[in-house]
Amino acid sequence: LGGYFRYMMKKGVSPNIASFVGATTVRIHELGYAKRPPTPDELKRMQALVKQAMEEGAMGLGSSLIYAPADYATTEELIELAKVAASYGGMYTTHMRSEGDFILKALDETFRIAKEANIHAEIYHLKINIARNWNKIDTVLAKIDSARNAGLNITANNYPYIASATGLTARLPNWVQEGGAAAMRKRLRNHEIRKKVLYEMRMGIPYKNSDPKDVMLLGFRLDSLNKKYMGKRLDEVARLHGKDADETVIDLVIRDKSTIAAVYYQQSEENIKRIIQQPYVSFGSDGASMSDVKVFADWGTHPRAYGTFARILGQYVREEKLFSLEEAVRRLTTLPAANLKIKKRGCLQKGYFADIAVFDPAFIQDHATFEKPKQYATGMVHVLVNGVPVLLHGEHTGAMPGRVVFGPGYKRK
């Protein structure tokens, strides 16, 4: 991690940067893509890697438990790694093991890790997937309130869109992905294994397989597939491909040799409104930062990459008045800074770094849509990073004053 930070500072970057250390990153380093618990010696080495990353400036430990091989980790393994991050004052941030059928069980696991590791836990992009689960919103929020009232430090963040984005491989059983992408494709070519995978996709893992009409394909590695299928819904792609949706997913993953980025329409707008009104919820795009320049022309993306923060201030504050402008600013600045234990940032105060965003609250607006995601927001007038203008009158200045924002365990060498 320290090497990455040094590289970025040598290269130059406009925004400040920070990072967690991935629980899956250290797992892959020691176990590869094997679906098994670490030996005591492997776990010690994994803990040592977390320790090293914390001392090099990580904000804490992150997990992404709906994906393979992340979900091969047991709760006990995550607790032992989180204890190391906690000893440096770091946070545990998690993409929980379920956001749909088993979300309540996933919350319990998050609370257990927070309690047993004595660590602040943040649920990243809190949401409830698939229509049959939307009515769990009251229970989800009540469980979080109960945990917080019991003394656990639980927070969450959100991107305010009814669709998420991930790979088509998320529709496959995690066991078939053991050993990495090449091993997965080899298994999927085996007739008997393919038959078992298809059975599970149709019967065994409905919590992963939303309706094909609710899945839009963002892009492929192969240009030939991009031209045929990019921007289309999975049900339409399946018709063009001449097979059902599950067979089509397997065929495309094998052929493209990629995860195949896709948008999943699985959330309720009413639930989003309930979630973003919670005082402990901050906001994050969960999107890669890419401009509309030619090099990214063939890259599909989610509108959150272009519109998240303007959408909060424009649609949900100004237009729908779900909460005040002052409350929105708090949850865009001082709340995440305090959660991450970032010193001298996140507030307009003498002696603090001058990270300042100047916007017009009457005009700030997102324009990115799922059909046309690469549309810049308007109404952001000036942005200063460490006192240096990177955006003036809505135009990028080319300046690269960004610095590494180190986590609480950072030890200067």
Phi, psi and chi 1 to 4 in degrees:
 res  aa     phi    psi   chi1   chi2   chi3   chi4
   1 LEU       -  -41.5 -172.2   63.1      -      -
   2 GLY   -60.7  -37.4      -      -      -      -
   3 GLY   -65.4  -37.9      -      -      -      -
   4 TYR   -63.5  -45.0  166.0   72.9      -      -
   5 PHE   -60.5  -44.3  -74.0  151.9      -      -
   6 ARG   -62.7  -40.2  -71.8 -170.4  -66.1  -85.7
   7 TYR   -61.5  -45.6  168.4   80.7      -      -
   8 MET   -65.9  -36.9  -70.1  -59.8  -70.3      -
   9 MET   -70.2  -34.5  -71.1  -58.1   94.3      -
  10 LYS   -69.1  -39.2 -176.1  177.2  179.2 -178.7
  11 LYS   -71.9  -40.0 -175.7  177.0  178.0   64.3
  12 GLY    96.4  139.5      -      -      -      -
  13 VAL  -152.0  144.7   61.7      -      -      -
  14 SER   -75.0  -49.1  -70.9      -      -      -
  15 PRO   -86.8  167.1   30.9  -33.0      -      -
  16 ASN   -71.6  155.2  -65.9  -42.3      -      -
  17 ILE  -129.3  151.0   59.7  170.6      -      -
  18 ALA  -151.8  166.6      -      -      -      -
  19 SER  -154.1  149.1 -180.0      -      -      -
  20 PHE   -91.0  170.6  -77.1   76.4      -      -
  21 VAL  -105.1  132.5   56.7      -      -      -
  22 GLY   -81.3  130.3      -      -      -      -
  23 ALA   -58.7  -35.8      -      -      -      -
  24 THR   -73.4  -32.9  -46.7      -      -      -
  25 THR   -59.1  -47.9  -55.9      -      -      -
  26 VAL   -72.9  -29.8  -60.9      -      -      -
  27 ARG   -65.3  -47.7  175.6  174.1 -118.6  -84.6
  28 ILE   -61.9  -37.5  -68.7  170.4      -      -
  29 HIS   -58.9  -36.8 -168.8  -83.7      -      -
  30 GLU   -99.7  -34.7  -67.2  -59.0  -38.0      -
  31 LEU  -113.7   -5.0  -78.7   75.7      -      -
  32 GLY    64.7 -139.6      -      -      -      -
  33 TYR  -104.7   24.6  -70.6   81.1      -      -
  34 ALA   -72.8  140.1      -      -      -      -
  35 LYS   -94.6   82.0 -171.8  177.0 -178.2  179.5
  36 ARG  -161.0  160.7   63.3  172.5  176.4   82.2
  37 PRO   -74.9  153.3   23.9  -30.6      -      -
  38 PRO   -70.4  150.2   26.0  -32.7      -      -
  39 THR   -70.1  164.4   65.2      -      -      -
  40 PRO   -53.7  -39.7  -29.4   36.6      -      -
  41 ASP   -69.2  -39.9  -76.0  -15.2      -      -
  42 GLU   -63.6  -41.6  -73.4  169.1  -23.7      -
  43 LEU   -62.9  -39.4 -177.7   58.7      -      -
  44 LYS   -61.8  -41.2  -76.5 -179.3 -177.4  175.7
  45 ARG   -68.5  -36.8  -69.8 -163.4  -66.1  -89.0
  46 MET   -62.4  -42.8  -70.5  164.5   68.7      -
  47 GLN   -63.2  -37.9  -70.7  173.0  -50.6      -
  48 ALA   -65.0  -36.6      -      -      -      -
  49 LEU   -67.4  -39.0  -72.2  168.5      -      -
  50 VAL   -63.6  -43.2  174.1      -      -      -
  51 LYS   -57.7  -47.1  178.2  178.3 -174.9  -68.9
  52 GLN   -60.4  -46.1  177.7 -174.2  -21.4      -
  53 ALA   -63.8  -40.0      -      -      -      -
  54 MET   -61.9  -41.8  -67.5  -57.9  -62.1      -
  55 GLU   -72.0  -21.6  -67.5 -178.1   -3.0      -
  56 GLU   -89.3   -0.2  -70.1  179.0  -12.6      -
  57 GLY   117.2    8.7      -      -      -      -
  58 ALA   -62.1  147.0      -      -      -      -
  59 MET   -75.1  -21.6  -69.7  -72.4  166.4      -
  60 GLY   159.6 -156.9      -      -      -      -
  61 LEU  -108.4  135.1 -179.9   75.7      -      -
  62 GLY  -117.2  147.7      -      -      -      -
  63 SER  -137.2  152.8   67.2      -      -      -
  64 SER  -134.5   78.2   51.4      -      -      -
  65 LEU   -83.4    3.5  -58.0  175.1      -      -
  66 ILE   -89.9   -9.0   67.4  166.3      -      -
  67 TYR  -106.1  152.4  -58.1  107.3      -      -
  68 ALA   -87.4  143.0      -      -      -      -
  69 PRO   -90.8   11.9   35.6  -35.6      -      -
  70 ALA   -57.8  -40.4      -      -      -      -
  71 ASP   -76.9   -1.8   82.8  -44.0      -      -
  72 TYR   -73.3  -16.8  -58.9  162.2      -      -
  73 ALA   -75.7  135.6      -      -      -      -
  74 THR   -81.0  165.1   62.8      -      -      -
  75 THR   -58.9  -40.7  -52.0      -      -      -
  76 GLU   -62.5  -40.3  -69.6   75.6   17.7      -
  77 GLU   -61.5  -44.5  177.9 -176.1  -41.8      -
  78 LEU   -65.0  -37.2  -65.0  166.4      -      -
  79 ILE   -62.0  -44.2  -71.6  168.3      -      -
  80 GLU   -65.0  -36.6  -67.3  -51.9  -52.1      -
  81 LEU   -72.9  -38.9  -63.0 -179.3      -      -
  82 ALA   -65.4  -31.2      -      -      -      -
  83 LYS   -60.5  -37.5  -75.9  177.7  179.3  176.3
  84 VAL   -65.7  -47.7  179.0      -      -      -
  85 ALA   -60.5  -40.1      -      -      -      -
  86 ALA   -63.3  -34.3      -      -      -      -
  87 SER   -65.6  -17.3   70.4      -      -      -
  88 TYR  -104.2    6.4  -71.9   92.6      -      -
  89 GLY    83.4   13.8      -      -      -      -
  90 GLY   -81.5  171.3      -      -      -      -
  91 MET  -105.6  154.4  176.9 -162.9  -75.9      -
  92 TYR  -106.2  117.9  171.3   66.0      -      -
  93 THR  -114.9  134.2 -174.6      -      -      -
  94 THR  -137.9  134.7 -178.7      -      -      -
  95 HIS   -88.8  101.4 -163.3  -58.3      -      -
  96 MET   -61.9  163.9  -63.6 -168.1  -58.7      -
  97 ARG   -63.9  -22.4 -142.5  174.1  -79.0  -93.1
  98 SER  -149.2  144.2  173.0      -      -      -
  99 GLU  -122.1   14.6  -61.6  171.7  -37.8      -
 100 GLY  -136.5 -107.8      -      -      -      -
 101 ASP   -58.3  -33.4  -69.8   -2.1      -      -
 102 PHE  -114.6   30.3  -54.5  113.1      -      -
 103 ILE   -64.7  -33.7 -170.3  170.3      -      -
 104 LEU   -69.0  -38.8  -56.8 -178.8      -      -
 105 LYS   -65.8  -38.3 -172.0  176.4  177.9 -177.4
 106 ALA   -65.1  -39.1      -      -      -      -
 107 LEU   -60.8  -43.3  -76.8  168.4      -      -
 108 ASP   -59.3  -40.7  -71.7  -22.2      -      -
 109 GLU   -63.6  -43.2  178.9 -176.8   44.0      -
 110 THR   -60.4  -44.0  -57.7      -      -      -
 111 PHE   -64.8  -38.6  -58.8  156.9      -      -
 112 ARG   -63.9  -43.4 -178.4 -174.4  164.6 -164.4
 113 ILE   -62.3  -44.3  -67.3  167.4      -      -
 114 ALA   -59.2  -42.4      -      -      -      -
 115 LYS   -72.1  -50.0 -176.9  176.3 -178.9  178.9
 116 GLU   -75.4  -27.1  -65.8 -170.8   23.8      -
 117 ALA   -92.7   -6.5      -      -      -      -
 118 ASN    53.7   56.7 -168.6   26.3      -      -
 119 ILE  -135.3  147.6 -165.1  167.1      -      -
 120 HIS   -68.8  126.3  173.7 -179.2      -      -
 121 ALA  -115.4  132.9      -      -      -      -
 122 GLU  -119.3  131.5  170.9  135.6  -38.5      -
 123 ILE   -86.8  116.0  -58.9  160.0      -      -
 124 TYR   -92.4  132.2   66.7   83.8      -      -
 125 HIS    42.4   74.4   37.4  -87.7      -      -
 126 LEU   -57.9  124.6  176.5   61.9      -      -
 127 LYS  -161.0  168.2   59.0 -178.5 -180.0  -72.7
 128 ILE  -126.7  116.7  -58.2  176.6      -      -
 129 ASN   -96.0  148.9  -77.8  -21.6      -      -
 130 ILE    73.6  130.0  -51.4  179.4      -      -
 131 ALA   -53.8  -35.3      -      -      -      -
 132 ARG   -66.6  -14.1   64.2  174.7  171.2  -90.8
 133 ASN  -102.1   -6.8  -64.0  -56.1      -      -
 134 TRP   -59.6  -30.0  -68.5  -10.8      -      -
 135 ASN   -73.9    1.8   62.7    1.5      -      -
 136 LYS   -84.5   -0.4  -64.4  175.5 -178.3  175.4
 137 ILE   -55.8  -44.8 -177.2   67.5      -      -
 138 ASP   -61.4  -43.0  -70.6  -26.1      -      -
 139 THR   -66.9  -42.2  -52.5      -      -      -
 140 VAL   -59.3  -50.6  165.7      -      -      -
 141 LEU   -66.5  -36.6  -63.7  179.6      -      -
 142 ALA   -66.2  -38.5      -      -      -      -
 143 LYS   -64.9  -40.7  -80.2  179.8   75.8   72.2
 144 ILE   -66.7  -44.2  -65.4  172.6      -      -
 145 ASP   -59.2  -42.0  -74.2  -19.0      -      -
 146 SER   -63.1  -43.8  178.0      -      -      -
 147 ALA   -63.9  -42.2      -      -      -      -
 148 ARG   -65.8  -41.1  -74.5  167.3   55.7   83.9
 149 ASN   -66.7  -25.1  -69.2  -24.4      -      -
 150 ALA   -82.1   -1.2      -      -      -      -
 151 GLY   105.1   -0.6      -      -      -      -
 152 LEU   -79.6  142.7  -66.3 -179.0      -      -
 153 ASN   -90.9   92.2 -167.5   -7.3      -      -
 154 ILE  -118.3  126.5  -53.5  -67.3      -      -
 155 THR  -131.9  178.6   54.1      -      -      -
 156 ALA  -152.8  163.5      -      -      -      -
 157 ASN  -132.9  169.6   61.2   65.6      -      -
 158 ASN  -153.2  147.8  176.1  -90.7      -      -
 159 TYR  -113.4  132.6   54.9   84.5      -      -
 160 PRO   -87.9   65.0   33.4  -35.0      -      -
 161 TYR  -136.7  149.2  -66.8   87.2      -      -
 162 ILE   -79.1   -5.4   59.7  168.5      -      -
 163 ALA  -125.8  147.4      -      -      -      -
 164 SER  -104.7  178.8   57.5      -      -      -
 165 ALA  -141.3  132.4      -      -      -      -
 166 THR  -159.7 -163.4 -172.7      -      -      -
 167 GLY   -91.9  158.8      -      -      -      -
 168 LEU   -62.6  -25.5  -93.7 -167.0      -      -
 169 THR   -62.5  -17.6   47.6      -      -      -
 170 ALA   -65.1  -15.8      -      -      -      -
 171 ARG   -83.9   -9.6  -64.7  177.2   70.5   87.2
 172 LEU   -90.5  150.6  -60.6  172.1      -      -
 173 PRO   -59.4  142.3  -17.8   28.3      -      -
 174 ASN   -67.1  -28.4  -76.6   -8.7      -      -
 175 TRP   -64.1  -31.8   62.9  -98.0      -      -
 176 VAL   -74.5  -13.3   82.0      -      -      -
 177 GLN   -92.6    0.5  -59.2  177.2   54.2      -
 178 GLU   -60.8  137.0 -177.8  178.8   -1.7      -
 179 GLY    93.2   -5.0      -      -      -      -
 180 GLY   101.7  179.5      -      -      -      -
 181 ALA   -64.9  -43.4      -      -      -      -
 182 ALA   -64.8  -42.5      -      -      -      -
 183 ALA   -64.5  -37.8      -      -      -      -
 184 MET   -62.2  -47.9  172.7 -171.0   69.2      -
 185 ARG   -62.6  -37.7  -68.9 -167.4  -63.2  -88.1
 186 LYS   -62.1  -43.4 -175.7  176.5  179.7 -179.1
 187 ARG   -63.2  -42.9  -73.1 -167.2 -168.5   96.7
 188 LEU   -66.0  -18.9  -68.5  173.1      -      -
 189 ARG   -81.3  -14.8  -69.4 -172.0 -171.6   97.7
 190 ASN   -78.9  126.2  178.4  -72.8      -      -
 191 HIS   -58.8  -45.9  175.8   72.7      -      -
 192 GLU   -68.1  -41.2  -71.2  -55.6  -45.7      -
 193 ILE   -66.7  -43.3  -66.3  175.7      -      -
 194 ARG   -58.3  -41.1 -177.9 -174.3  177.9  109.6
 195 LYS   -61.0  -43.2 -170.1  174.5  174.1 -176.9
 196 LYS   -66.4  -42.5 -177.8 -177.2  177.8 -173.9
 197 VAL   -60.7  -45.6  168.3      -      -      -
 198 LEU   -62.0  -39.8  -76.3  167.9      -      -
 199 TYR   -60.5  -45.8  174.6   79.0      -      -
 200 GLU   -67.0  -37.5  -69.7 -164.5   14.0      -
 201 MET   -63.4  -36.0  -70.5  173.6   79.6      -
 202 ARG   -85.2  -28.8  -70.5  162.2 -175.0  162.2
 203 MET  -124.7  -39.5  -55.7  -65.3  -66.3      -
 204 GLY   -90.7  -25.7      -      -      -      -
 205 ILE  -129.5   54.7   51.6  169.0      -      -
 206 PRO   -64.3  -21.2   24.3  -34.3      -      -
 207 TYR   -67.0  -17.0   60.0   91.8      -      -
 208 LYS   -97.3  -27.2  -65.2 -176.6   74.8  170.2
 209 ASN  -100.2   88.0  -79.9    1.0      -      -
 210 SER   -67.8  167.2   52.6      -      -      -
 211 ASP   -58.1  131.9 -166.7  -54.0      -      -
 212 PRO   -53.9  -28.9  -27.7   35.2      -      -
 213 LYS   -69.1  -15.6   69.7  176.5  171.7   48.8
 214 ASP   -96.2   12.7  -64.6  -28.8      -      -
 215 VAL  -122.9  122.3 -179.4      -      -      -
 216 MET  -113.6  130.8 -177.9  173.9   74.8      -
 217 LEU   -83.9  127.9  -53.2 -168.5      -      -
 218 LEU   -91.4  -30.3  -75.8  179.9      -      -
 219 GLY   171.0  158.5      -      -      -      -
 220 PHE  -125.8  164.2  -61.7   80.7      -      -
 221 ARG   -73.5  -37.9 -170.1  179.5   60.2   83.4
 222 LEU   -86.8  129.1  -63.4  174.9      -      -
 223 ASP   -60.4  -35.3  -73.1  -19.1      -      -
 224 SER   -62.4  -37.3   58.0      -      -      -
 225 LEU   -75.5  -35.7  -67.7  177.2      -      -
 226 ASN   -56.5  -46.7  -97.6  -23.4      -      -
 227 LYS   -64.6  -33.5  -72.8  174.8 -179.8  144.4
 228 LYS   -83.0  -39.7  -82.6  177.9   81.5  173.8
 229 TYR  -123.6  -14.7  -60.1  139.9      -      -
 230 MET   -60.3  132.9 -171.2  169.9  126.4      -
 231 GLY    84.7   -2.8      -      -      -      -
 232 LYS   -95.3  156.0  -68.8 -177.6  170.1   62.8
 233 ARG   -77.6  153.5  -61.1  -66.8 -179.6  109.6
 234 LEU   -61.8  -34.8 -179.3   55.9      -      -
 235 ASP   -64.5  -37.9   59.8  -21.8      -      -
 236 GLU   -70.3  -41.5 -177.2 -176.4   -4.2      -
 237 VAL   -60.4  -41.4  170.9      -      -      -
 238 ALA   -62.0  -41.1      -      -      -      -
 239 ARG   -62.1  -44.4  -77.0 -165.0  -62.5  -86.4
 240 LEU   -65.7  -35.3  -67.7  170.0      -      -
 241 HIS   -76.4  -23.4 -172.9   62.9      -      -
 242 GLY    87.4   16.1      -      -      -      -
 243 LYS  -137.5  172.4  -64.5 -177.6 -178.6  179.1
 244 ASP   -72.1  172.3   72.4   14.4      -      -
 245 ALA   -62.5  -40.2      -      -      -      -
 246 ASP   -67.4  -44.8  -63.6  -28.5      -      -
 247 GLU   -60.9  -40.3  -68.3 -102.1   25.3      -
 248 THR   -62.5  -43.9  -61.9      -      -      -
 249 VAL   -57.1  -47.8  166.7      -      -      -
 250 ILE   -61.8  -46.6  -67.1  174.4      -      -
 251 ASP   -60.0  -43.7  -73.2  -10.7      -      -
 252 LEU   -69.2  -40.4  -67.8  178.2      -      -
 253 VAL   -63.3  -40.5  165.5      -      -      -
 254 ILE   -65.8  -46.3  -68.2  171.8      -      -
 255 ARG   -69.8  -42.8 -175.7  175.5  170.3 -169.1
 256 ASP   -81.5  -18.4 -159.7   54.3      -      -
 257 LYS    54.2   43.5  -64.7 -176.2  178.9  179.4
 258 SER  -149.8  173.4   77.8      -      -      -
 259 THR   -77.8  -19.8   59.0      -      -      -
 260 ILE    62.0   98.7  -54.7  176.3      -      -
 261 ALA   -63.9  139.8      -      -      -      -
 262 ALA  -149.8  152.7      -      -      -      -
 263 VAL  -101.0  134.3  163.9      -      -      -
 264 TYR  -115.4  114.2  -70.9   73.3      -      -
 265 TYR   -87.5   95.8  -64.9   85.6      -      -
 266 GLN  -134.2    2.3  -61.6 -172.0  105.9      -
 267 GLN  -114.7  163.2  -63.4  172.4   62.6      -
 268 SER  -103.3  132.2  149.7      -      -      -
 269 GLU   -60.6  -37.3  177.6   67.8   19.0      -
 270 GLU   -64.3  -39.3  -71.3  -52.5  -52.5      -
 271 ASN   -66.6  -38.9  -79.4   -4.7      -      -
 272 ILE   -58.6  -44.5  -70.9  171.3      -      -
 273 LYS   -62.0  -40.5  -69.0  176.8 -177.5  179.2
 274 ARG   -63.0  -44.2  -69.5  -77.4  -57.8  -78.1
 275 ILE   -65.5  -46.3  -71.8  167.0      -      -
 276 ILE   -73.7   -9.4   65.6  175.5      -      -
 277 GLN   -86.4   -5.7  -71.5 -177.8   83.5      -
 278 GLN   -74.5  133.8  -55.3  -53.4  -50.8      -
 279 PRO   -66.6  -16.8   22.4  -33.0      -      -
 280 TYR   -94.9    3.1   54.7   80.3      -      -
 281 VAL   -96.1  120.0  173.0      -      -      -
 282 SER   -98.9 -172.9   54.1      -      -      -
 283 PHE  -128.9  142.1  -54.2  105.4      -      -
 284 GLY  -150.5  147.1      -      -      -      -
 285 SER   -77.4  -27.1   69.5      -      -      -
 286 ASP    54.9   26.8 -170.3   44.3      -      -
 287 GLY  -125.4  146.8      -      -      -      -
 288 ALA   -67.0  143.8      -      -      -      -
 289 SER   -86.3  107.4  177.8      -      -      -
 290 MET  -134.1  143.7   66.1  173.7   75.0      -
 291 SER   -89.7 -178.4   68.9      -      -      -
 292 ASP   -94.9   22.6   63.4   -4.3      -      -
 293 VAL   -72.7  166.8  -64.7      -      -      -
 294 LYS   -60.4  -35.2 -171.1  175.5 -179.8 -179.5
 295 VAL   -59.0  -26.0   69.1      -      -      -
 296 PHE   -99.8    9.8  -65.0  125.4      -      -
 297 ALA   -56.6  -37.2      -      -      -      -
 298 ASP   -94.1    6.8  -66.3  -30.0      -      -
 299 TRP   -92.9  118.4  -69.3   34.9      -      -
 300 GLY   -74.4  156.4      -      -      -      -
 301 THR  -153.3  177.4 -168.5      -      -      -
 302 HIS  -102.9  143.5 -172.4  -64.3      -      -
 303 PRO   -59.9  -19.8   17.7  -31.0      -      -
 304 ARG   -59.0  -28.8   64.0 -168.5 -179.8 -173.2
 305 ALA   -64.1  -25.2      -      -      -      -
 306 TYR  -110.1  -19.7  -77.5   75.0      -      -
 307 GLY  -127.4   -5.7      -      -      -      -
 308 THR   -50.7  -55.5  -68.7      -      -      -
 309 PHE   -74.6  -38.5  -53.1  104.8      -      -
 310 ALA   -65.7  -33.7      -      -      -      -
 311 ARG   -64.7  -41.6 -173.1  175.1  179.9   84.6
 312 ILE   -59.8  -49.9  -70.0  -67.5      -      -
 313 LEU   -73.4  -33.9  -65.1  166.7      -      -
 314 GLY   -85.5  -62.4      -      -      -      -
 315 GLN   -72.6  -51.6  177.8  173.3  -30.2      -
 316 TYR   -85.6  -24.4  -66.4  108.1      -      -
 317 VAL   -94.5  -60.6  172.2      -      -      -
 318 ARG   -69.8  -48.2 -176.6 -176.5   63.6 -119.1
 319 GLU   -85.1  -47.2  -65.3  174.2   11.1      -
 320 GLU   -97.2  -11.6  -59.8 -165.9   20.6      -
 321 LYS    52.0   44.7  -62.8  178.4  171.5   55.8
 322 LEU   -73.0  -28.4  -66.3 -173.2      -      -
 323 PHE  -158.6  169.0   41.1   91.9      -      -
 324 SER   -75.7  161.0   70.0      -      -      -
 325 LEU   -60.7  -40.8  179.1   60.4      -      -
 326 GLU   -62.3  -40.8  -68.4   81.8    0.2      -
 327 GLU   -66.8  -38.6  172.8   64.5    0.5      -
 328 ALA   -62.2  -44.5      -      -      -      -
 329 VAL   -62.7  -41.1  168.9      -      -      -
 330 ARG   -58.3  -43.0  179.1 -172.7   76.1   84.5
 331 ARG   -82.2   -6.6  -66.5 -154.8  -93.8  131.4
 332 LEU   -97.2  -10.3  -73.7  162.7      -      -
 333 THR  -132.4  -80.5   55.7      -      -      -
 334 THR   -67.9  -33.2   54.0      -      -      -
 335 LEU   -63.7  -55.4  176.6   60.9      -      -
 336 PRO   -63.7  -35.0   17.0  -28.8      -      -
 337 ALA   -63.0  -41.3      -      -      -      -
 338 ALA   -68.7  -42.0      -      -      -      -
 339 ASN   -58.0  -41.6  -73.0  -17.8      -      -
 340 LEU   -86.0   -2.1  -66.7  164.7      -      -
 341 LYS    58.1   40.7  -62.6 -178.6  179.6  174.3
 342 ILE   -82.5  127.2  -62.9  172.7      -      -
 343 LYS   -91.6  140.4  -64.7  176.9 -179.0  176.7
 344 LYS    59.2   33.5  -65.8 -170.4  175.0 -178.1
 345 ARG  -143.8  162.4  -66.4 -172.8 -171.7  -87.1
 346 GLY    89.2    5.9      -      -      -      -
 347 CYS  -151.5  145.0 -171.8      -      -      -
 348 LEU   -83.8   95.6  -72.1  174.6      -      -
 349 GLN  -148.8  142.3 -169.1  168.2  -40.4      -
 350 LYS   -57.7  132.1 -172.9  175.6  180.0  179.3
 351 GLY    92.8   -8.2      -      -      -      -
 352 TYR   -88.6  157.8  -84.9   43.1      -      -
 353 PHE   -63.9  140.3  -68.4   91.4      -      -
 354 ALA   -87.2   72.0      -      -      -      -
 355 ASP   -94.3  103.5  -62.5  -27.3      -      -
 356 ILE  -131.6  129.5  -59.0  169.6      -      -
 357 ALA  -113.9  121.6      -      -      -      -
 358 VAL  -108.1  115.1 -179.8      -      -      -
 359 PHE  -129.6  161.2   63.5   91.5      -      -
 360 ASP   -98.2  108.2 -172.2  -29.6      -      -
 361 PRO   -64.0  -19.4   21.1  -31.2      -      -
 362 ALA   -80.8  -19.2      -      -      -      -
 363 PHE  -124.9  -10.8  -68.1  101.5      -      -
 364 ILE   -62.2  132.0 -167.1  156.5      -      -
 365 GLN  -158.8  139.8 -174.0   68.5   50.6      -
 366 ASP   -87.5  150.4   65.7  -55.3      -      -
 367 HIS  -127.8   -8.7  -59.1  -72.8      -      -
 368 ALA   -69.8  135.1      -      -      -      -
 369 THR  -124.2  169.7   64.5      -      -      -
 370 PHE   -66.1  -31.6  -70.9  102.7      -      -
 371 GLU   -77.6  -38.2  -68.1   70.6   31.1      -
 372 LYS  -129.9   79.8  -66.9 -176.0  176.8  179.9
 373 PRO   -76.4  -22.7   26.2  -33.1      -      -
 374 LYS   -90.7   58.9  -63.9  175.8 -174.9  175.8
 375 GLN  -119.6  118.4  -51.0  -64.2  -42.9      -
 376 TYR   -65.8  145.0  -70.5  121.4      -      -
 377 ALA   -71.0  158.8      -      -      -      -
 378 THR  -121.4  160.6   51.4      -      -      -
 379 GLY   101.1   -9.9      -      -      -      -
 380 MET   -86.8  114.7 -175.8   60.1   67.4      -
 381 VAL   -90.4  -57.8 -174.7      -      -      -
 382 HIS  -132.4  147.4  -49.5  -56.2      -      -
 383 VAL  -134.8  126.6  175.7      -      -      -
 384 LEU  -112.1  134.0  -78.8   72.9      -      -
 385 VAL  -119.5  119.9  176.2      -      -      -
 386 ASN    52.6   38.4  -61.1  -48.1      -      -
 387 GLY    83.0   -2.0      -      -      -      -
 388 VAL  -107.7  127.3  178.4      -      -      -
 389 PRO   -66.4  123.5  -18.6   31.6      -      -
 390 VAL  -107.9  -18.0  -64.9      -      -      -
 391 LEU  -133.9  123.0 -162.9   77.2      -      -
 392 LEU  -127.2  124.6  -84.5 -179.6      -      -
 393 HIS    51.0   40.0  -55.0  -70.0      -      -
 394 GLY    80.6    3.3      -      -      -      -
 395 GLU  -116.7  137.6  -63.5  -66.7  -31.7      -
 396 HIS   -67.4  134.6 -161.1  -64.8      -      -
 397 THR   -87.8  -13.9   65.6      -      -      -
 398 GLY    88.2   -5.8      -      -      -      -
 399 ALA   -69.1  148.4      -      -      -      -
 400 MET  -131.5   67.8  -66.6 -170.1  -72.3      -
 401 PRO   -90.5    8.2   35.1  -35.2      -      -
 402 GLY   -60.4  146.0      -      -      -      -
 403 ARG  -125.5  164.3  -59.2 -174.8 -172.6 -177.1
 404 VAL   -76.3  129.2  176.3      -      -      -
 405 VAL   -98.5  106.9  178.1      -      -      -
 406 PHE   -81.2  149.1  -65.3  108.3      -      -
 407 GLY   -74.9  177.1      -      -      -      -
 408 PRO   -68.7  -16.8   24.0  -33.8      -      -
 409 GLY   -96.9    6.3      -      -      -      -
 410 TYR   -59.0  132.5  175.5   63.0      -      -
 411 LYS  -122.1  112.8  -67.2 -174.5  177.3  179.8
 412 ARG   -66.5  134.2 -170.7 -179.2  -61.4  -84.4
 413 LYS  -111.5      -  -65.7 -179.6 -179.0  177.7
